[in-house]
Amino acid sequence: MDLTRHNQARRQLDHALTALAGTTPGRRRYIAAAAREYLAQVDYQRLPVGYDQPIYGDWANRADAYEMRGGRTVAGMLGLSVRPADEHLPTTMRAIISAVDGPIDRLAEIARTSGAPAVVALAYILGGAR
């Protein structure tokens, strides 16, 4: 990837994560769910809407997933200026999902390794209630 394209990808990713951090927890979950829908088609885990077989061209598959599987929703909610077949969008979507799921994954790991999941859950609830 040339430097200009790398910089574009980095700016897109930085913008998405910054915008995501400024949203409410409910909106973050909604955005992550839309990102999962988009990636399910891009990664060929789900068929395109209304099709009985995958779209094998990456460009066309990304464009269809953008329009039909949540890509437009994520872009609109985060203010991303992207084209439907943007080659960097799948990476940005993966980063969004990781950013949303990261704290939950860390809590689950702490609960598992501590042997006291109820205490970890109670601490999380009390910490969020402040």
N, CA, C and O atoms as CSV, one atom per row, in Angstrom:
chain,resi,resn,atom,element,x,y,z
A,1,MET,N,N,0.856,-1.165,0.000
A,1,MET,CA,C,0.000,0.000,0.000
A,1,MET,C,C,0.906,1.233,0.000
A,1,MET,O,O,1.840,1.324,0.797
A,2,ASP,N,N,0.633,2.152,-0.872
A,2,ASP,CA,C,1.465,3.349,-0.917
A,2,ASP,C,C,1.151,4.261,0.272
A,2,ASP,O,O,0.148,4.075,0.961
A,3,LEU,N,N,2.012,5.236,0.498
A,3,LEU,CA,C,1.903,6.095,1.670
A,3,LEU,C,C,0.602,6.897,1.697
A,3,LEU,O,O,0.006,7.065,2.761
A,4,THR,N,N,0.159,7.387,0.559
A,4,THR,CA,C,-1.079,8.167,0.519
A,4,THR,C,C,-2.269,7.314,0.932
A,4,THR,O,O,-3.103,7.756,1.721
A,5,ARG,N,N,-2.354,6.108,0.412
A,5,ARG,CA,C,-3.459,5.218,0.766
A,5,ARG,C,C,-3.378,4.799,2.224
A,5,ARG,O,O,-4.398,4.657,2.898
A,6,HIS,N,N,-2.153,4.602,2.704
A,6,HIS,CA,C,-1.973,4.262,4.118
A,6,HIS,C,C,-2.457,5.422,5.000
A,6,HIS,O,O,-3.130,5.197,6.006
A,7,ASN,N,N,-2.119,6.645,4.625
A,7,ASN,CA,C,-2.548,7.819,5.389
A,7,ASN,C,C,-4.061,7.972,5.366
A,7,ASN,O,O,-4.666,8.340,6.373
A,8,GLN,N,N,-4.678,7.689,4.214
A,8,GLN,CA,C,-6.139,7.754,4.122
A,8,GLN,C,C,-6.776,6.727,5.055
A,8,GLN,O,O,-7.734,7.031,5.765
A,9,ALA,N,N,-6.236,5.515,5.047
A,9,ALA,CA,C,-6.759,4.461,5.911
A,9,ALA,C,C,-6.598,4.847,7.376
A,9,ALA,O,O,-7.508,4.635,8.177
A,10,ARG,N,N,-5.459,5.405,7.726
A,10,ARG,CA,C,-5.185,5.802,9.113
A,10,ARG,C,C,-6.116,6.929,9.553
A,10,ARG,O,O,-6.635,6.907,10.669
A,11,ARG,N,N,-6.327,7.912,8.683
A,11,ARG,CA,C,-7.234,9.015,9.013
A,11,ARG,C,C,-8.661,8.511,9.207
A,11,ARG,O,O,-9.359,8.938,10.127
A,12,GLN,N,N,-9.088,7.599,8.334
A,12,GLN,CA,C,-10.431,7.033,8.451
A,12,GLN,C,C,-10.580,6.305,9.785
A,12,GLN,O,O,-11.580,6.471,10.484
A,13,LEU,N,N,-9.592,5.510,10.127
A,13,LEU,CA,C,-9.624,4.748,11.370
A,13,LEU,C,C,-9.612,5.682,12.576
A,13,LEU,O,O,-10.402,5.499,13.502
A,14,ASP,N,N,-8.742,6.667,12.579
A,14,ASP,CA,C,-8.663,7.626,13.682
A,14,ASP,C,C,-9.984,8.371,13.854
A,14,ASP,O,O,-10.472,8.543,14.971
A,15,HIS,N,N,-10.557,8.814,12.730
A,15,HIS,CA,C,-11.832,9.538,12.792
A,15,HIS,C,C,-12.927,8.650,13.365
A,15,HIS,O,O,-13.691,9.085,14.227
A,16,ALA,N,N,-13.008,7.419,12.898
A,16,ALA,CA,C,-14.059,6.503,13.351
A,16,ALA,C,C,-13.950,6.250,14.852
A,16,ALA,O,O,-14.955,6.290,15.561
A,17,LEU,N,N,-12.741,5.990,15.337
A,17,LEU,CA,C,-12.583,5.684,16.754
A,17,LEU,C,C,-12.803,6.913,17.627
A,17,LEU,O,O,-13.325,6.799,18.736
A,18,THR,N,N,-12.415,8.072,17.144
A,18,THR,CA,C,-12.664,9.307,17.892
A,18,THR,C,C,-14.157,9.591,17.969
A,18,THR,O,O,-14.672,9.931,19.034
A,19,ALA,N,N,-14.846,9.453,16.856
A,19,ALA,CA,C,-16.298,9.677,16.836
A,19,ALA,C,C,-17.015,8.642,17.700
A,19,ALA,O,O,-17.978,8.969,18.393
A,20,LEU,N,N,-16.549,7.400,17.661
A,20,LEU,CA,C,-17.149,6.338,18.463
A,20,LEU,C,C,-17.024,6.643,19.950
A,20,LEU,O,O,-17.965,6.419,20.712
A,21,ALA,N,N,-15.880,7.147,20.363
A,21,ALA,CA,C,-15.651,7.456,21.774
A,21,ALA,C,C,-16.599,8.547,22.276
A,21,ALA,O,O,-16.885,8.609,23.472
A,22,GLY,N,N,-17.079,9.390,21.396
A,22,GLY,CA,C,-17.975,10.471,21.785
A,22,GLY,C,C,-19.445,10.106,21.793
A,22,GLY,O,O,-20.290,10.963,22.049
A,23,THR,N,N,-19.769,8.850,21.518
A,23,THR,CA,C,-21.175,8.438,21.493
A,23,THR,C,C,-21.558,7.772,22.807
A,23,THR,O,O,-20.700,7.457,23.631
A,24,THR,N,N,-22.836,7.566,22.986
A,24,THR,CA,C,-23.331,6.898,24.191
A,24,THR,C,C,-23.064,5.398,24.092
A,24,THR,O,O,-22.865,4.876,22.995
A,25,PRO,N,N,-23.059,4.704,25.225
A,25,PRO,CA,C,-22.858,3.244,25.181
A,25,PRO,C,C,-23.889,2.526,24.307
A,25,PRO,O,O,-23.550,1.566,23.616
A,26,GLY,N,N,-25.126,2.978,24.333
A,26,GLY,CA,C,-26.161,2.354,23.498
A,26,GLY,C,C,-25.882,2.534,22.017
A,26,GLY,O,O,-26.040,1.598,21.233
A,27,ARG,N,N,-25.469,3.734,21.633
A,27,ARG,CA,C,-25.129,3.987,20.227
A,27,ARG,C,C,-23.906,3.173,19.818
A,27,ARG,O,O,-23.847,2.674,18.694
A,28,ARG,N,N,-22.933,3.032,20.709
A,28,ARG,CA,C,-21.743,2.225,20.390
A,28,ARG,C,C,-22.136,0.779,20.108
A,28,ARG,O,O,-21.633,0.165,19.167
A,29,ARG,N,N,-23.038,0.238,20.927
A,29,ARG,CA,C,-23.489,-1.141,20.691
A,29,ARG,C,C,-24.225,-1.259,19.363
A,29,ARG,O,O,-24.042,-2.232,18.632
A,30,TYR,N,N,-25.056,-0.272,19.052
A,30,TYR,CA,C,-25.796,-0.274,17.784
A,30,TYR,C,C,-24.828,-0.195,16.592
A,30,TYR,O,O,-24.988,-0.913,15.605
A,31,ILE,N,N,-23.844,0.667,16.695
A,31,ILE,CA,C,-22.838,0.816,15.638
A,31,ILE,C,C,-22.049,-0.478,15.472
A,31,ILE,O,O,-21.790,-0.908,14.348
A,32,ALA,N,N,-21.664,-1.101,16.588
A,32,ALA,CA,C,-20.917,-2.364,16.515
A,32,ALA,C,C,-21.767,-3.462,15.886
A,32,ALA,O,O,-21.248,-4.280,15.125
A,33,ALA,N,N,-23.059,-3.495,16.188
A,33,ALA,CA,C,-23.943,-4.503,15.577
A,33,ALA,C,C,-24.025,-4.290,14.069
A,33,ALA,O,O,-24.001,-5.256,13.307
A,34,ALA,N,N,-24.120,-3.043,13.635
A,34,ALA,CA,C,-24.149,-2.756,12.194
A,34,ALA,C,C,-22.819,-3.131,11.549
A,34,ALA,O,O,-22.799,-3.637,10.427
A,35,ALA,N,N,-21.720,-2.892,12.239
A,35,ALA,CA,C,-20.401,-3.265,11.719
A,35,ALA,C,C,-20.286,-4.782,11.582
A,35,ALA,O,O,-19.700,-5.274,10.617
A,36,ARG,N,N,-20.836,-5.522,12.534
A,36,ARG,CA,C,-20.820,-6.991,12.448
A,36,ARG,C,C,-21.614,-7.483,11.240
A,36,ARG,O,O,-21.192,-8.403,10.539
A,37,GLU,N,N,-22.773,-6.858,11.006
A,37,GLU,CA,C,-23.600,-7.213,9.840
A,37,GLU,C,C,-22.814,-7.004,8.552
A,37,GLU,O,O,-22.786,-7.873,7.681
A,38,TYR,N,N,-22.181,-5.850,8.444
A,38,TYR,CA,C,-21.376,-5.518,7.263
A,38,TYR,C,C,-20.277,-6.563,7.065
A,38,TYR,O,O,-20.111,-7.097,5.968
A,39,LEU,N,N,-19.534,-6.848,8.125
A,39,LEU,CA,C,-18.414,-7.791,8.008
A,39,LEU,C,C,-18.868,-9.217,7.735
A,39,LEU,O,O,-18.148,-9.984,7.096
A,40,ALA,N,N,-20.047,-9.577,8.210
A,40,ALA,CA,C,-20.547,-10.932,7.943
A,40,ALA,C,C,-20.650,-11.182,6.447
A,40,ALA,O,O,-20.343,-12.275,5.973
A,41,GLN,N,N,-21.083,-10.170,5.704
A,41,GLN,CA,C,-21.158,-10.341,4.250
A,41,GLN,C,C,-19.782,-10.187,3.615
A,41,GLN,O,O,-19.420,-10.973,2.739
A,42,VAL,N,N,-19.015,-9.201,4.035
A,42,VAL,CA,C,-17.692,-8.973,3.447
A,42,VAL,C,C,-16.799,-10.202,3.627
A,42,VAL,O,O,-16.012,-10.541,2.743
A,43,ASP,N,N,-16.928,-10.861,4.772
A,43,ASP,CA,C,-16.121,-12.048,5.066
A,43,ASP,C,C,-16.778,-13.344,4.581
A,43,ASP,O,O,-16.318,-14.436,4.913
A,44,TYR,N,N,-17.843,-13.223,3.804
A,44,TYR,CA,C,-18.548,-14.354,3.197
A,44,TYR,C,C,-19.136,-15.322,4.225
A,44,TYR,O,O,-19.187,-16.529,3.989
A,45,GLN,N,N,-19.576,-14.794,5.353
A,45,GLN,CA,C,-20.250,-15.610,6.357
A,45,GLN,C,C,-21.768,-15.552,6.189
A,45,GLN,O,O,-22.483,-16.434,6.665
A,46,ARG,N,N,-22.257,-14.510,5.510
A,46,ARG,CA,C,-23.680,-14.352,5.207
A,46,ARG,C,C,-23.829,-14.013,3.739
A,46,ARG,O,O,-22.977,-13.364,3.133
A,47,LEU,N,N,-24.928,-14.469,3.191
A,47,LEU,CA,C,-25.226,-14.146,1.802
A,47,LEU,C,C,-25.758,-12.719,1.698
A,47,LEU,O,O,-26.349,-12.206,2.648
A,48,PRO,N,N,-25.553,-12.090,0.569
A,48,PRO,CA,C,-26.140,-10.767,0.356
A,48,PRO,C,C,-27.672,-10.844,0.440
A,48,PRO,O,O,-28.266,-11.886,0.161
A,49,VAL,N,N,-28.287,-9.748,0.822
A,49,VAL,CA,C,-29.745,-9.687,0.939
A,49,VAL,C,C,-30.367,-10.001,-0.418
A,49,VAL,O,O,-30.045,-9.367,-1.423
A,50,GLY,N,N,-31.262,-10.986,-0.434
A,50,GLY,CA,C,-31.988,-11.336,-1.646
A,50,GLY,C,C,-31.232,-12.235,-2.614
A,50,GLY,O,O,-31.729,-12.512,-3.705
A,51,TYR,N,N,-30.053,-12.692,-2.245
A,51,TYR,CA,C,-29.258,-13.556,-3.127
A,51,TYR,C,C,-29.189,-14.959,-2.543
A,51,TYR,O,O,-29.287,-15.143,-1.330
A,52,ASP,N,N,-29.020,-15.942,-3.414
A,52,ASP,CA,C,-28.848,-17.311,-2.938
A,52,ASP,C,C,-27.410,-17.788,-3.117
A,52,ASP,O,O,-27.109,-18.967,-2.930
A,53,GLN,N,N,-26.530,-16.866,-3.480
A,53,GLN,CA,C,-25.103,-17.174,-3.574
A,53,GLN,C,C,-24.299,-15.898,-3.285
A,53,GLN,O,O,-24.816,-14.791,-3.443
A,54,PRO,N,N,-23.054,-16.049,-2.868
A,54,PRO,CA,C,-22.243,-14.866,-2.549
A,54,PRO,C,C,-21.900,-14.047,-3.787
A,54,PRO,O,O,-21.971,-14.534,-4.915
A,55,ILE,N,N,-21.531,-12.802,-3.552
A,55,ILE,CA,C,-20.983,-11.949,-4.606
A,55,ILE,C,C,-19.471,-12.108,-4.488
A,55,ILE,O,O,-18.874,-11.671,-3.503
A,56,TYR,N,N,-18.851,-12.730,-5.485
A,56,TYR,CA,C,-17.440,-13.089,-5.339
A,56,TYR,C,C,-16.452,-11.970,-5.634
A,56,TYR,O,O,-15.300,-12.071,-5.212
A,57,GLY,N,N,-16.827,-10.944,-6.313
A,57,GLY,CA,C,-15.921,-9.826,-6.515
A,57,GLY,C,C,-15.841,-8.991,-5.238
A,57,GLY,O,O,-16.868,-8.518,-4.751
A,58,ASP,N,N,-14.649,-8.804,-4.692
A,58,ASP,CA,C,-14.516,-8.071,-3.432
A,58,ASP,C,C,-15.108,-6.672,-3.515
A,58,ASP,O,O,-15.802,-6.235,-2.597
A,59,TRP,N,N,-14.837,-5.966,-4.614
A,59,TRP,CA,C,-15.328,-4.606,-4.774
A,59,TRP,C,C,-16.852,-4.594,-4.722
A,59,TRP,O,O,-17.443,-3.821,-3.969
A,60,ALA,N,N,-17.486,-5.447,-5.520
A,60,ALA,CA,C,-18.954,-5.493,-5.581
A,60,ALA,C,C,-19.550,-5.986,-4.260
A,60,ALA,O,O,-20.604,-5.507,-3.841
A,61,ASN,N,N,-18.890,-6.928,-3.610
A,61,ASN,CA,C,-19.381,-7.448,-2.340
A,61,ASN,C,C,-19.327,-6.369,-1.254
A,61,ASN,O,O,-20.266,-6.224,-0.471
A,62,ARG,N,N,-18.223,-5.612,-1.210
A,62,ARG,CA,C,-18.119,-4.514,-0.231
A,62,ARG,C,C,-19.182,-3.454,-0.491
A,62,ARG,O,O,-19.799,-2.945,0.445
A,63,ALA,N,N,-19.394,-3.123,-1.751
A,63,ALA,CA,C,-20.399,-2.112,-2.105
A,63,ALA,C,C,-21.799,-2.567,-1.698
A,63,ALA,O,O,-22.577,-1.779,-1.161
A,64,ASP,N,N,-22.119,-3.824,-1.950
A,64,ASP,CA,C,-23.426,-4.348,-1.580
A,64,ASP,C,C,-23.589,-4.383,-0.057
A,64,ASP,O,O,-24.642,-4.017,0.465
A,65,ALA,N,N,-22.549,-4.822,0.648
A,65,ALA,CA,C,-22.614,-4.865,2.115
A,65,ALA,C,C,-22.773,-3.465,2.694
A,65,ALA,O,O,-23.462,-3.281,3.697
A,66,TYR,N,N,-22.144,-2.490,2.071
A,66,TYR,CA,C,-22.272,-1.098,2.513
A,66,TYR,C,C,-23.733,-0.653,2.415
A,66,TYR,O,O,-24.275,-0.043,3.337
A,67,GLU,N,N,-24.347,-0.966,1.296
A,67,GLU,CA,C,-25.727,-0.525,1.074
A,67,GLU,C,C,-26.752,-1.351,1.846
A,67,GLU,O,O,-27.747,-0.808,2.326
A,68,MET,N,N,-26.521,-2.641,1.968
A,68,MET,CA,C,-27.562,-3.535,2.478
A,68,MET,C,C,-27.287,-4.131,3.857
A,68,MET,O,O,-28.204,-4.656,4.489
A,69,ARG,N,N,-26.060,-4.061,4.331
A,69,ARG,CA,C,-25.715,-4.753,5.577
A,69,ARG,C,C,-25.069,-3.854,6.628
A,69,ARG,O,O,-24.197,-4.318,7.362
A,70,GLY,N,N,-25.453,-2.624,6.723
A,70,GLY,CA,C,-25.020,-1.801,7.839
A,70,GLY,C,C,-23.847,-0.873,7.601
A,70,GLY,O,O,-23.533,-0.056,8.467
A,71,GLY,N,N,-23.196,-0.969,6.469
A,71,GLY,CA,C,-22.059,-0.094,6.206
A,71,GLY,C,C,-22.460,1.373,6.170
A,71,GLY,O,O,-21.784,2.225,6.746
A,72,ARG,N,N,-23.543,1.656,5.502
A,72,ARG,CA,C,-24.033,3.040,5.415
A,72,ARG,C,C,-24.438,3.550,6.802
A,72,ARG,O,O,-24.225,4.721,7.118
A,73,THR,N,N,-25.007,2.696,7.611
A,73,THR,CA,C,-25.414,3.080,8.964
A,73,THR,C,C,-24.206,3.504,9.789
A,73,THR,O,O,-24.228,4.552,10.434
A,74,VAL,N,N,-23.152,2.690,9.768
A,74,VAL,CA,C,-21.947,3.011,10.528
A,74,VAL,C,C,-21.324,4.304,10.010
A,74,VAL,O,O,-20.973,5.185,10.795
A,75,ALA,N,N,-21.191,4.418,8.711
A,75,ALA,CA,C,-20.586,5.612,8.127
A,75,ALA,C,C,-21.382,6.862,8.505
A,75,ALA,O,O,-20.800,7.886,8.863
A,76,GLY,N,N,-22.680,6.782,8.427
A,76,GLY,CA,C,-23.522,7.927,8.763
A,76,GLY,C,C,-23.459,8.295,10.231
A,76,GLY,O,O,-23.391,9.475,10.572
A,77,MET,N,N,-23.482,7.303,11.101
A,77,MET,CA,C,-23.482,7.579,12.538
A,77,MET,C,C,-22.142,8.113,13.028
A,77,MET,O,O,-22.085,8.838,14.021
A,78,LEU,N,N,-21.062,7.755,12.332
A,78,LEU,CA,C,-19.739,8.219,12.752
A,78,LEU,C,C,-19.211,9.363,11.884
A,78,LEU,O,O,-18.120,9.878,12.130
A,79,GLY,N,N,-19.972,9.754,10.886
A,79,GLY,CA,C,-19.540,10.854,10.033
A,79,GLY,C,C,-18.368,10.504,9.134
A,79,GLY,O,O,-17.522,11.354,8.855
A,80,LEU,N,N,-18.311,9.252,8.678
A,80,LEU,CA,C,-17.231,8.820,7.790
A,80,LEU,C,C,-17.559,9.184,6.353
A,80,LEU,O,O,-18.672,8.951,5.884
A,81,SER,N,N,-16.608,9.744,5.674
A,81,SER,CA,C,-16.769,10.061,4.260
A,81,SER,C,C,-16.104,8.952,3.458
A,81,SER,O,O,-14.908,9.002,3.173
A,82,VAL,N,N,-16.904,7.948,3.100
A,82,VAL,CA,C,-16.372,6.783,2.394
A,82,VAL,C,C,-17.246,6.456,1.197
A,82,VAL,O,O,-18.417,6.831,1.137
A,83,ARG,N,N,-16.663,5.762,0.263
A,83,ARG,CA,C,-17.424,5.234,-0.872
A,83,ARG,C,C,-17.900,3.837,-0.501
A,83,ARG,O,O,-17.288,3.179,0.340
A,84,PRO,N,N,-18.979,3.379,-1.114
A,84,PRO,CA,C,-19.514,2.065,-0.760
A,84,PRO,C,C,-18.506,0.914,-0.842
A,84,PRO,O,O,-18.553,0.003,-0.015
A,85,ALA,N,N,-17.612,0.937,-1.808
A,85,ALA,CA,C,-16.662,-0.173,-1.958
A,85,ALA,C,C,-15.297,0.136,-1.339
A,85,ALA,O,O,-14.307,-0.502,-1.697
A,86,ASP,N,N,-15.226,1.088,-0.430
A,86,ASP,CA,C,-13.962,1.503,0.191
A,86,ASP,C,C,-13.168,0.292,0.681
A,86,ASP,O,O,-13.670,-0.524,1.454
A,87,GLU,N,N,-11.935,0.190,0.224
A,87,GLU,CA,C,-11.119,-0.970,0.575
A,87,GLU,C,C,-10.655,-0.960,2.026
A,87,GLU,O,O,-10.272,-2.004,2.554
A,88,HIS,N,N,-10.683,0.203,2.680
A,88,HIS,CA,C,-10.232,0.312,4.069
A,88,HIS,C,C,-11.360,0.121,5.076
A,88,HIS,O,O,-11.104,-0.071,6.264
A,89,LEU,N,N,-12.594,0.172,4.614
A,89,LEU,CA,C,-13.729,0.114,5.521
A,89,LEU,C,C,-13.794,-1.187,6.326
A,89,LEU,O,O,-14.128,-1.117,7.509
A,90,PRO,N,N,-13.501,-2.356,5.777
A,90,PRO,CA,C,-13.533,-3.555,6.612
A,90,PRO,C,C,-12.565,-3.482,7.799
A,90,PRO,O,O,-12.895,-3.941,8.893
A,91,THR,N,N,-11.395,-2.920,7.596
A,91,THR,CA,C,-10.434,-2.781,8.697
A,91,THR,C,C,-10.978,-1.824,9.749
A,91,THR,O,O,-10.850,-2.073,10.947
A,92,THR,N,N,-11.579,-0.742,9.304
A,92,THR,CA,C,-12.180,0.218,10.234
A,92,THR,C,C,-13.307,-0.445,11.018
A,92,THR,O,O,-13.430,-0.231,12.224
A,93,MET,N,N,-14.125,-1.244,10.349
A,93,MET,CA,C,-15.224,-1.941,11.024
A,93,MET,C,C,-14.698,-2.905,12.087
A,93,MET,O,O,-15.268,-3.004,13.174
A,94,ARG,N,N,-13.623,-3.607,11.779
A,94,ARG,CA,C,-13.032,-4.526,12.764
A,94,ARG,C,C,-12.522,-3.760,13.981
A,94,ARG,O,O,-12.677,-4.218,15.114
A,95,ALA,N,N,-11.918,-2.605,13.754
A,95,ALA,CA,C,-11.419,-1.778,14.855
A,95,ALA,C,C,-12.570,-1.260,15.713
A,95,ALA,O,O,-12.449,-1.188,16.936
A,96,ILE,N,N,-13.673,-0.904,15.086
A,96,ILE,CA,C,-14.848,-0.439,15.829
A,96,ILE,C,C,-15.356,-1.549,16.741
A,96,ILE,O,O,-15.632,-1.310,17.917
A,97,ILE,N,N,-15.479,-2.745,16.213
A,97,ILE,CA,C,-15.958,-3.878,17.013
A,97,ILE,C,C,-14.998,-4.153,18.176
A,97,ILE,O,O,-15.437,-4.396,19.300
A,98,SER,N,N,-13.714,-4.114,17.909
A,98,SER,CA,C,-12.728,-4.333,18.977
A,98,SER,C,C,-12.816,-3.257,20.046
A,98,SER,O,O,-12.700,-3.555,21.234
A,99,ALA,N,N,-13.018,-2.020,19.641
A,99,ALA,CA,C,-13.121,-0.927,20.607
A,99,ALA,C,C,-14.358,-1.075,21.487
A,99,ALA,O,O,-14.321,-0.760,22.676
A,100,VAL,N,N,-15.441,-1.549,20.905
A,100,VAL,CA,C,-16.677,-1.717,21.678
A,100,VAL,C,C,-16.593,-2.955,22.568
A,100,VAL,O,O,-17.010,-2.913,23.725
A,101,ASP,N,N,-16.062,-4.045,22.043
A,101,ASP,CA,C,-16.007,-5.303,22.791
A,101,ASP,C,C,-14.829,-5.389,23.752
A,101,ASP,O,O,-14.848,-6.212,24.667
A,102,GLY,N,N,-13.813,-4.567,23.571
A,102,GLY,CA,C,-12.607,-4.650,24.390
A,102,GLY,C,C,-12.851,-4.619,25.878
A,102,GLY,O,O,-12.386,-5.514,26.584
A,103,PRO,N,N,-13.574,-3.611,26.396
A,103,PRO,CA,C,-13.811,-3.578,27.846
A,103,PRO,C,C,-14.589,-4.799,28.343
A,103,PRO,O,O,-14.324,-5.298,29.437
A,104,ILE,N,N,-15.521,-5.271,27.566
A,104,ILE,CA,C,-16.305,-6.446,27.957
A,104,ILE,C,C,-15.419,-7.683,27.985
A,104,ILE,O,O,-15.506,-8.491,28.909
A,105,ASP,N,N,-14.564,-7.834,26.974
A,105,ASP,CA,C,-13.655,-8.977,26.938
A,105,ASP,C,C,-12.700,-8.955,28.124
A,105,ASP,O,O,-12.413,-9.999,28.710
A,106,ARG,N,N,-12.202,-7.761,28.484
A,106,ARG,CA,C,-11.299,-7.655,29.642
A,106,ARG,C,C,-12.021,-8.017,30.931
A,106,ARG,O,O,-11.462,-8.709,31.782
A,107,LEU,N,N,-13.262,-7.555,31.084
A,107,LEU,CA,C,-14.030,-7.904,32.281
A,107,LEU,C,C,-14.280,-9.404,32.369
A,107,LEU,O,O,-14.173,-9.994,33.445
A,108,ALA,N,N,-14.609,-10.012,31.252
A,108,ALA,CA,C,-14.842,-11.458,31.239
A,108,ALA,C,C,-13.582,-12.216,31.634
A,108,ALA,O,O,-13.649,-13.198,32.373
A,109,GLU,N,N,-12.439,-11.763,31.146
A,109,GLU,CA,C,-11.171,-12.403,31.496
A,109,GLU,C,C,-10.864,-12.235,32.986
A,109,GLU,O,O,-10.425,-13.183,33.636
A,110,ILE,N,N,-11.089,-11.053,33.522
A,110,ILE,CA,C,-10.857,-10.811,34.949
A,110,ILE,C,C,-11.791,-11.680,35.783
A,110,ILE,O,O,-11.372,-12.264,36.782
A,111,ALA,N,N,-13.039,-11.765,35.380
A,111,ALA,CA,C,-13.999,-12.600,36.112
A,111,ALA,C,C,-13.581,-14.058,36.094
A,111,ALA,O,O,-13.682,-14.754,37.105
A,112,ARG,N,N,-13.107,-14.522,34.937
A,112,ARG,CA,C,-12.692,-15.925,34.817
A,112,ARG,C,C,-11.462,-16.216,35.661
A,112,ARG,O,O,-11.418,-17.218,36.374
A,113,THR,N,N,-10.467,-15.347,35.584
A,113,THR,CA,C,-9.210,-15.614,36.294
A,113,THR,C,C,-9.294,-15.333,37.783
A,113,THR,O,O,-8.540,-15.921,38.559
A,114,SER,N,N,-10.189,-14.452,38.201
A,114,SER,CA,C,-10.289,-14.124,39.631
A,114,SER,C,C,-10.999,-15.219,40.415
A,114,SER,O,O,-10.773,-15.370,41.616
A,115,GLY,N,N,-11.838,-15.968,39.756
A,115,GLY,CA,C,-12.614,-16.986,40.454
A,115,GLY,C,C,-13.800,-16.391,41.205
A,115,GLY,O,O,-14.515,-17.104,41.908
A,116,ALA,N,N,-14.007,-15.085,41.055
A,116,ALA,CA,C,-15.111,-14.419,41.743
A,116,ALA,C,C,-15.885,-13.552,40.747
A,116,ALA,O,O,-15.876,-12.326,40.860
A,117,PRO,N,N,-16.549,-14.173,39.780
A,117,PRO,CA,C,-17.233,-13.378,38.761
A,117,PRO,C,C,-18.329,-12.471,39.326
A,117,PRO,O,O,-18.578,-11.395,38.781
A,118,ALA,N,N,-18.980,-12.888,40.400
A,118,ALA,CA,C,-20.035,-12.051,40.980
A,118,ALA,C,C,-19.450,-10.756,41.542
A,118,ALA,O,O,-20.068,-9.698,41.425
A,119,VAL,N,N,-18.291,-10.829,42.137
A,119,VAL,CA,C,-17.650,-9.632,42.684
A,119,VAL,C,C,-17.247,-8.694,41.548
A,119,VAL,O,O,-17.421,-7.480,41.655
A,120,VAL,N,N,-16.714,-9.245,40.470
A,120,VAL,CA,C,-16.323,-8.423,39.321
A,120,VAL,C,C,-17.559,-7.757,38.716
A,120,VAL,O,O,-17.518,-6.575,38.375
A,121,ALA,N,N,-18.653,-8.503,38.582
A,121,ALA,CA,C,-19.890,-7.934,38.028
A,121,ALA,C,C,-20.429,-6.836,38.940
A,121,ALA,O,O,-20.872,-5.792,38.460
A,122,LEU,N,N,-20.394,-7.065,40.246
A,122,LEU,CA,C,-20.876,-6.055,41.182
A,122,LEU,C,C,-20.010,-4.796,41.121
A,122,LEU,O,O,-20.538,-3.684,41.139
A,123,ALA,N,N,-18.694,-4.955,41.048
A,123,ALA,CA,C,-17.798,-3.802,40.938
A,123,ALA,C,C,-18.069,-3.033,39.667
A,123,ALA,O,O,-18.041,-1.803,39.671
A,124,TYR,N,N,-18.332,-3.737,38.573
A,124,TYR,CA,C,-18.637,-3.075,37.291
A,124,TYR,C,C,-19.941,-2.287,37.389
A,124,TYR,O,O,-20.019,-1.148,36.927
A,125,ILE,N,N,-20.957,-2.891,37.986
A,125,ILE,CA,C,-22.245,-2.228,38.113
A,125,ILE,C,C,-22.122,-0.993,39.007
A,125,ILE,O,O,-22.635,0.072,38.664
A,126,LEU,N,N,-21.459,-1.126,40.129
A,126,LEU,CA,C,-21.302,-0.005,41.056
A,126,LEU,C,C,-20.438,1.098,40.428
A,126,LEU,O,O,-20.694,2.283,40.641
A,127,GLY,N,N,-19.439,0.715,39.671
A,127,GLY,CA,C,-18.586,1.703,39.007
A,127,GLY,C,C,-19.344,2.474,37.941
A,127,GLY,O,O,-19.083,3.659,37.735
A,128,GLY,N,N,-20.270,1.828,37.266
A,128,GLY,CA,C,-21.052,2.490,36.217
A,128,GLY,C,C,-22.185,3.326,36.779
A,128,GLY,O,O,-22.731,4.184,36.085
A,129,ALA,N,N,-22.542,3.082,38.032
A,129,ALA,CA,C,-23.670,3.804,38.630
A,129,ALA,C,C,-23.262,5.195,39.121
A,129,ALA,O,O,-24.124,6.029,39.399
A,130,ARG,N,N,-21.976,5.448,39.226
A,130,ARG,CA,C,-21.523,6.754,39.728
A,130,ARG,C,C,-21.797,7.856,38.764
A,130,ARG,O,O,-21.476,9.012,39.041
